[in-house]
Amino acid sequence: IFNNSSPIIILTQPQWLEVAHIYNLPINQIVISRRPGFDITAGELATLRPPTWLTDTIIETYLRLVERRSHSVYGLRVKVLSTFFYARLTKKGTTLAQMDKFIGCDYDIFAADLLLIPIHLPGHWCMVTVDMNQLKLRFFDSMASISGVSDEKIKLVEKICDCLSQLYEHRKNRKPPTFTYSFPTGIPQQGNG
């Protein structure tokens, strides 16, 4: 979906100084405010430094930037689902209506080109992408070289496929398409496993 022609942007010396300044702020000081109740603190930004673990706020904020840039630069309709999507989906007693509301009834996820679903598994983050044009889910796991493709991960992807099919039938009032899935290999791996 994306091309590789986008250059990596190197920070200038003044930008590095600003980053260093932010890293030295008190950890509870708000440094970025996206919307009320969803602020990013200096402590959360500090999770970008190795060897700390990323927070759900940092993951979701970064993906929202990807969402915005994908549309403005590439013309792609990318939708990021909450970092709590999978936890909500697997919570006992969660109904289809609750999932529909959680995703946002006002947004037609089936009109998107790509869905990004960050998932936190014990010890690390994974990503499920859904290419809505090909109806294909891809599960990217930065620790797959250690844990492999387990039955748990297959069930996870099948649960998302099932949820998407049910949402499609609920929202479109017609038979859902068949989603397929894969577990790509050769992706960068974490070194903290």
N, C-alpha and C positions, 0 to 999 in steps of 0.2 A: 504494500500500500504506500509506503514511503520510499523516497529515493535516498541515495547516500550522498547527495551533492551538498547537503547542509554542512557548512564548516563548523568545527568546534570553536566556540568563542573563548579566547584566552583573556583572563582578567588583566586589566591594567594595574600599574603600581598603586594608584589611588583607590581602585576597587579592592585590591588586596588589603590595603590599610583599613578600609571600611569593614571588611570581613573580620579582620583582627580585632577591631574595636568592638564589634558585635559579640565576638566570642568572649570578650572580657567584661561584658555587662552582667549584672546580677541575673541568675538563671530564671527568675520569675518576671523579669521586665519584658513587656510586650514590644516586639520590634516590627512586627507586620500584623496588620489588622485587615482580614478579608471581609468579615461581616460580624455583626454583634454576636458574641459568644463563641467565636471561632478565630481566636487570635493565636499568633505564633510567638512564642517566647524565645529569649536568648538561649535558654536551656534546650528547647526543642531544636533550634538551629545547630546547637553544639553536637547533636546526634549525627550530623553530617561528617563529623571527624572520626576517623577510625580510632579505636576499635569499638565504638559504641553502637548500639542498635537503634535503628530508625523508629520513630513514633508513627502512629497512624496519621497524625496531623501532617507530618512532613511528607509521608507517602501520598496522602490525598491532595495536598497542596501542589506537589510536583505534578501529579497526574492531571490536575485541573489546568496547570500551565500547558501541558502537552495537549489537552483537549482544546484549549483556546488557540494555541499555535497551529494545530492540525487544521483547524477551520480557516484561520486567517491566512496561512501560508500555502496550504495544500488544497483547501476547499473540501476537506473531508469532514463528515459529520461524526465526530467521536464523542461518545458518552462515557463518563467515568461513573461507575457505581461506587457507593460508599465502601470504606474499608470495613464497615460492619455488615455489609450485605450478606456474606456467607454465614457469619455468626447468627444473624437474624433468620436466615433461611433454615438453618439446622436447629434452631431453638424449638424445643418440644412445644407443640400446640400452635405454631405459627400457621396462619391461614393464607390462602392465596390472596384474599382481599387485603390482608395486612402487608404482604409482600408488594402488591400492586401500589398501595399507598406509600410504602417505604421507598420504592423506586421513584415514585412521582407520577401520578396519574396524568399530569399535564404534559408529560414528555413521552413521545412515541419512540421507545427504544428500538422498535423494528424499522424505523425510518433512518436509523443511524447506519453508518458504514462499518463502524467498529465500536464494540463495547470493551472497556477495560475494567477488569474486576480484580482488585488487589485482595489477596487472602493471606491472613496470618496463620501459619502453622507453628507448632511448637519450635521456637528457636529461629525462625526465619520467615521472610515474606515470599510469597509466590504470586504469580500473575496468571489469570485466565483472560485470554483475549477471545472475543467472539467476532469473527468476520461475518457480518450480517448478509453480505452479498453471496458468500459461499456457504453460509449456514454451518460454519466450522468453528469449533472451540479448540483453542490451543492452550495447554497447561505448561507454563514456564516455571521451572523449579531450579533455583540457584544452588540447591544442595542435592540434586538428583544423582550426582556421582556417588554420594554416600548412601542415600536412602532408596534410590531407584524408583521405579513405577510400582507403587504398592497397591494392594486392593483398596486401601483407604483413599488413595488419590483417584483411582478409577471411579469409586463411589462418589467422591466429591464432584468430579466432572459430570457424571451421570445425573447427580442431583441438580446441578445447574441446568443441564439440558432439559430435564423434566420440568423445572420451574419455568424456563423460557417457553417451552411448548404449552404449558398450562396458561401462562400469561398471554401468549399469542391467541389461543383459543378464546380466552376470556375477553380480551380487548378487541379482537377482530371478528369474533363470532363465526369462525370457520375453522376447518381442520388445520392443525398446525403443521408446519414443514418438519422434516426430519433433520435434526442437528447431528453432525458427526464431530468427532474429537480426535486429537492426537497429542502426543507428548514429545515435542521437538527435542532433539539432542544437539550437542555441540554449542550450548549456550554458556556464557560465563558462569563460573562457579564460585561460591563463597569459600573463603579459606579458614573460616572459624568453626568448621564442623568437627 
